[in-house]
Amino acid sequence: MESSPKDAFVLFAIAKEYENTGDEAQALAYYLRLKETEEGYVGLYYHLGKLYERCSEVENARNAYQQGIEISKKAGDRHALSELQAALLNLDYD
């Protein structure tokens, strides 16, 4: 399946809706589908990491943040990079 930016945004929006309703399993499924189809979607990694944190999956959260840091560096997205670095630091600090 080829993904377009529009498709990626739709998958992200659906994941956020499930997350907002408290359905972590469905939110995770959509985040992972987005990651599979559009790995370079920078906004994914912060939210995926936070979801893993809420589910007490600390190692998965750490991996999501670290992957996001690499992706945001490649994309030149300094704002996302800063957010991801702060999230990782907070995770390791707690």
Backbone as JSON Lines, residues from 0, in Angstrom:
{"i":0,"aa":"M","n":[0.85,-1.19,0.0],"ca":[0.0,0.0,0.0],"c":[0.88,1.23,0.0]}
{"i":1,"aa":"E","n":[0.7,2.09,-0.96],"ca":[1.44,3.34,-0.98],"c":[0.67,4.36,-0.17]}
{"i":2,"aa":"S","n":[1.4,5.18,0.56],"ca":[0.77,6.17,1.42],"c":[1.06,7.56,0.9]}
{"i":3,"aa":"S","n":[0.09,8.42,1.05],"ca":[0.29,9.83,0.73],"c":[0.23,10.6,2.03]}
{"i":4,"aa":"P","n":[0.7,11.85,2.04],"ca":[0.6,12.65,3.26],"c":[-0.83,12.71,3.8]}
{"i":5,"aa":"K","n":[-1.81,12.74,2.89],"ca":[-3.2,12.77,3.33],"c":[-3.56,11.49,4.07]}
{"i":6,"aa":"D","n":[-3.15,10.34,3.52],"ca":[-3.42,9.06,4.17],"c":[-2.77,9.02,5.55]}
{"i":7,"aa":"A","n":[-1.55,9.5,5.64],"ca":[-0.84,9.5,6.91],"c":[-1.59,10.36,7.93]}
{"i":8,"aa":"F","n":[-2.05,11.52,7.49],"ca":[-2.79,12.39,8.4],"c":[-4.08,11.72,8.87]}
{"i":9,"aa":"V","n":[-4.76,11.03,7.96],"ca":[-6.0,10.34,8.33],"c":[-5.72,9.25,9.37]}
{"i":10,"aa":"L","n":[-4.7,8.46,9.14],"ca":[-4.34,7.42,10.11],"c":[-4.0,8.03,11.47]}
{"i":11,"aa":"F","n":[-3.25,9.11,11.44],"ca":[-2.89,9.79,12.69],"c":[-4.14,10.31,13.39]}
{"i":12,"aa":"A","n":[-5.04,10.93,12.64],"ca":[-6.26,11.49,13.23],"c":[-7.13,10.39,13.83]}
{"i":13,"aa":"I","n":[-7.23,9.26,13.16],"ca":[-8.02,8.15,13.7],"c":[-7.39,7.64,14.99]}
{"i":14,"aa":"A","n":[-6.07,7.5,15.0],"ca":[-5.37,7.06,16.21],"c":[-5.65,8.01,17.36]}
{"i":15,"aa":"K","n":[-5.58,9.32,17.09],"ca":[-5.84,10.32,18.15],"c":[-7.27,10.22,18.65]}
{"i":16,"aa":"E","n":[-8.22,9.99,17.76],"ca":[-9.62,9.86,18.18],"c":[-9.79,8.66,19.11]}
{"i":17,"aa":"Y","n":[-9.22,7.53,18.73],"ca":[-9.29,6.36,19.61],"c":[-8.61,6.65,20.95]}
{"i":18,"aa":"E","n":[-7.49,7.32,20.89],"ca":[-6.78,7.68,22.12],"c":[-7.64,8.57,23.0]}
{"i":19,"aa":"N","n":[-8.32,9.53,22.39],"ca":[-9.16,10.46,23.15],"c":[-10.37,9.78,23.78]}
{"i":20,"aa":"T","n":[-10.81,8.66,23.2],"ca":[-11.94,7.93,23.77],"c":[-11.48,6.87,24.77]}
{"i":21,"aa":"G","n":[-10.17,6.76,24.96],"ca":[-9.64,5.8,25.93],"c":[-9.42,4.41,25.38]}
{"i":22,"aa":"D","n":[-9.54,4.24,24.08],"ca":[-9.33,2.92,23.46],"c":[-7.87,2.82,23.03]}
{"i":23,"aa":"E","n":[-7.01,2.52,24.0],"ca":[-5.57,2.47,23.73],"c":[-5.2,1.41,22.72]}
{"i":24,"aa":"A","n":[-5.89,0.27,22.74],"ca":[-5.56,-0.81,21.82],"c":[-5.78,-0.39,20.36]}
{"i":25,"aa":"Q","n":[-6.91,0.24,20.09],"ca":[-7.18,0.7,18.73],"c":[-6.25,1.85,18.34]}
{"i":26,"aa":"A","n":[-5.99,2.75,19.29],"ca":[-5.06,3.86,19.01],"c":[-3.69,3.29,18.64]}
{"i":27,"aa":"L","n":[-3.23,2.33,19.41],"ca":[-1.93,1.71,19.13],"c":[-1.93,1.05,17.76]}
{"i":28,"aa":"A","n":[-3.0,0.36,17.44],"ca":[-3.08,-0.31,16.14],"c":[-2.95,0.7,14.99]}
{"i":29,"aa":"Y","n":[-3.6,1.84,15.12],"ca":[-3.51,2.85,14.06],"c":[-2.15,3.54,14.04]}
{"i":30,"aa":"Y","n":[-1.58,3.79,15.2],"ca":[-0.22,4.37,15.22],"c":[0.77,3.42,14.55]}
{"i":31,"aa":"L","n":[0.66,2.14,14.86],"ca":[1.59,1.17,14.28],"c":[1.36,1.01,12.78]}
{"i":32,"aa":"R","n":[0.11,1.09,12.35],"ca":[-0.17,1.05,10.91],"c":[0.45,2.27,10.22]}
{"i":33,"aa":"L","n":[0.32,3.42,10.85],"ca":[0.93,4.63,10.31],"c":[2.44,4.48,10.22]}
{"i":34,"aa":"K","n":[3.04,3.94,11.28],"ca":[4.5,3.74,11.29],"c":[4.92,2.8,10.16]}
{"i":35,"aa":"E","n":[4.12,1.79,9.92],"ca":[4.42,0.81,8.88],"c":[4.3,1.43,7.48]}
{"i":36,"aa":"T","n":[3.32,2.3,7.29],"ca":[3.08,2.84,5.95],"c":[3.8,4.16,5.7]}
{"i":37,"aa":"E","n":[4.13,4.89,6.76],"ca":[4.76,6.21,6.58],"c":[5.72,6.46,7.74]}
{"i":38,"aa":"E","n":[6.82,5.73,7.75],"ca":[7.78,5.76,8.86],"c":[8.31,7.17,9.13]}
{"i":39,"aa":"G","n":[8.34,8.01,8.12],"ca":[8.88,9.35,8.27],"c":[7.9,10.38,8.8]}
{"i":40,"aa":"Y","n":[6.71,9.97,9.22],"ca":[5.71,10.89,9.75],"c":[6.14,11.3,11.16]}
{"i":41,"aa":"V","n":[6.78,12.44,11.25],"ca":[7.46,12.86,12.48],"c":[6.52,12.94,13.68]}
{"i":42,"aa":"G","n":[5.31,13.44,13.48],"ca":[4.38,13.62,14.59],"c":[3.97,12.34,15.29]}
{"i":43,"aa":"L","n":[4.15,11.24,14.64],"ca":[3.77,9.95,15.19],"c":[4.51,9.6,16.48]}
{"i":44,"aa":"Y","n":[5.79,9.82,16.51],"ca":[6.64,9.22,17.53],"c":[6.41,9.77,18.94]}
{"i":45,"aa":"Y","n":[6.15,11.04,19.06],"ca":[5.87,11.62,20.38],"c":[4.58,11.0,20.94]}
{"i":46,"aa":"H","n":[3.54,10.96,20.12],"ca":[2.25,10.46,20.58],"c":[2.29,8.96,20.83]}
{"i":47,"aa":"L","n":[3.01,8.23,20.0],"ca":[3.17,6.8,20.22],"c":[3.91,6.55,21.53]}
{"i":48,"aa":"G","n":[4.97,7.3,21.77],"ca":[5.72,7.16,23.01],"c":[4.86,7.46,24.23]}
{"i":49,"aa":"K","n":[4.07,8.52,24.16],"ca":[3.19,8.88,25.28],"c":[2.15,7.79,25.53]}
{"i":50,"aa":"L","n":[1.63,7.21,24.46],"ca":[0.66,6.12,24.61],"c":[1.33,4.93,25.29]}
{"i":51,"aa":"Y","n":[2.52,4.59,24.86],"ca":[3.24,3.5,25.52],"c":[3.48,3.82,26.99]}
{"i":52,"aa":"E","n":[3.81,5.05,27.29],"ca":[4.01,5.43,28.7],"c":[2.74,5.19,29.51]}
{"i":53,"aa":"R","n":[1.6,5.64,28.98],"ca":[0.33,5.46,29.7],"c":[0.01,3.99,29.9]}
{"i":54,"aa":"C","n":[0.49,3.15,28.99],"ca":[0.25,1.7,29.1],"c":[1.36,1.01,29.9]}
{"i":55,"aa":"S","n":[2.23,1.8,30.52],"ca":[3.35,1.29,31.33],"c":[4.32,0.42,30.52]}
{"i":56,"aa":"E","n":[4.48,0.73,29.26],"ca":[5.43,0.03,28.39],"c":[6.63,0.96,28.16]}
{"i":57,"aa":"V","n":[7.43,1.09,29.2],"ca":[8.51,2.07,29.22],"c":[9.54,1.82,28.13]}
{"i":58,"aa":"E","n":[9.91,0.58,27.91],"ca":[10.92,0.29,26.89],"c":[10.41,0.62,25.49]}
{"i":59,"aa":"N","n":[9.15,0.32,25.23],"ca":[8.57,0.67,23.94],"c":[8.49,2.19,23.78]}
{"i":60,"aa":"A","n":[8.18,2.89,24.87],"ca":[8.15,4.36,24.82],"c":[9.54,4.89,24.49]}
{"i":61,"aa":"R","n":[10.55,4.37,25.17],"ca":[11.93,4.8,24.92],"c":[12.31,4.58,23.45]}
{"i":62,"aa":"N","n":[11.96,3.41,22.93],"ca":[12.27,3.1,21.53],"c":[11.56,4.06,20.58]}
{"i":63,"aa":"A","n":[10.3,4.37,20.87],"ca":[9.55,5.29,20.02],"c":[10.19,6.67,20.02]}
{"i":64,"aa":"Y","n":[10.57,7.15,21.2],"ca":[11.22,8.47,21.28],"c":[12.56,8.47,20.54]}
{"i":65,"aa":"Q","n":[13.34,7.42,20.72],"ca":[14.64,7.35,20.06],"c":[14.49,7.29,18.54]}
{"i":66,"aa":"Q","n":[13.53,6.52,18.07],"ca":[13.28,6.46,16.63],"c":[12.82,7.82,16.13]}
{"i":67,"aa":"G","n":[11.95,8.46,16.87],"ca":[11.46,9.78,16.49],"c":[12.56,10.82,16.44]}
{"i":68,"aa":"I","n":[13.5,10.72,17.36],"ca":[14.64,11.65,17.36],"c":[15.42,11.5,16.06]}
{"i":69,"aa":"E","n":[15.68,10.27,15.66],"ca":[16.41,10.05,14.41],"c":[15.62,10.55,13.2]}
{"i":70,"aa":"I","n":[14.33,10.27,13.17],"ca":[13.48,10.69,12.06],"c":[13.41,12.22,12.0]}
{"i":71,"aa":"S","n":[13.25,12.87,13.14],"ca":[13.14,14.33,13.14],"c":[14.46,14.99,12.76]}
{"i":72,"aa":"K","n":[15.59,14.37,13.12],"ca":[16.89,14.89,12.68],"c":[16.99,14.83,11.16]}
{"i":73,"aa":"K","n":[16.61,13.7,10.59],"ca":[16.66,13.54,9.13],"c":[15.74,14.53,8.43]}
{"i":74,"aa":"A","n":[14.59,14.8,9.06],"ca":[13.61,15.7,8.46],"c":[13.95,17.17,8.71]}
{"i":75,"aa":"G","n":[14.9,17.41,9.62],"ca":[15.24,18.79,9.96],"c":[14.17,19.48,10.78]}
{"i":76,"aa":"D","n":[13.36,18.7,11.5],"ca":[12.27,19.25,12.31],"c":[12.77,19.48,13.73]}
{"i":77,"aa":"R","n":[13.26,20.67,13.98],"ca":[13.86,20.98,15.27],"c":[12.85,21.01,16.41]}
{"i":78,"aa":"H","n":[11.63,21.43,16.11],"ca":[10.6,21.47,17.15],"c":[10.28,20.06,17.64]}
{"i":79,"aa":"A","n":[10.03,19.15,16.7],"ca":[9.75,17.76,17.07],"c":[10.96,17.15,17.78]}
{"i":80,"aa":"L","n":[12.15,17.45,17.3],"ca":[13.36,16.93,17.92],"c":[13.43,17.35,19.38]}
{"i":81,"aa":"S","n":[13.16,18.61,19.64],"ca":[13.2,19.12,21.01],"c":[12.16,18.43,21.9]}
{"i":82,"aa":"E","n":[10.95,18.27,21.38],"ca":[9.89,17.6,22.16],"c":[10.26,16.15,22.46]}
{"i":83,"aa":"L","n":[10.78,15.47,21.48],"ca":[11.14,14.06,21.66],"c":[12.3,13.9,22.63]}
{"i":84,"aa":"Q","n":[13.28,14.77,22.53],"ca":[14.41,14.71,23.46],"c":[13.95,14.97,24.89]}
{"i":85,"aa":"A","n":[13.04,15.94,25.07],"ca":[12.52,16.23,26.4],"c":[11.72,15.05,26.94]}
{"i":86,"aa":"A","n":[10.91,14.43,26.09],"ca":[10.12,13.27,26.52],"c":[11.03,12.12,26.93]}
{"i":87,"aa":"L","n":[12.08,11.89,26.16],"ca":[13.03,10.82,26.49],"c":[13.75,11.13,27.79]}
{"i":88,"aa":"L","n":[14.16,12.36,27.95],"ca":[14.84,12.77,29.19],"c":[13.92,12.58,30.39]}
{"i":89,"aa":"N","n":[12.66,13.0,30.27],"ca":[11.71,12.83,31.36],"c":[11.45,11.37,31.67]}
{"i":90,"aa":"L","n":[11.4,10.55,30.63],"ca":[11.18,9.12,30.82],"c":[12.36,8.51,31.59]}
{"i":91,"aa":"D","n":[13.56,8.88,31.19],"ca":[14.74,8.33,31.85],"c":[14.97,8.92,33.24]}
{"i":92,"aa":"Y","n":[14.41,10.11,33.47],"ca":[14.59,10.78,34.75],"c":[13.65,10.22,35.83]}
{"i":93,"aa":"D","n":[12.46,9.81,35.39],"ca":[11.45,9.32,36.35],"c":[11.8,8.02,36.98]}
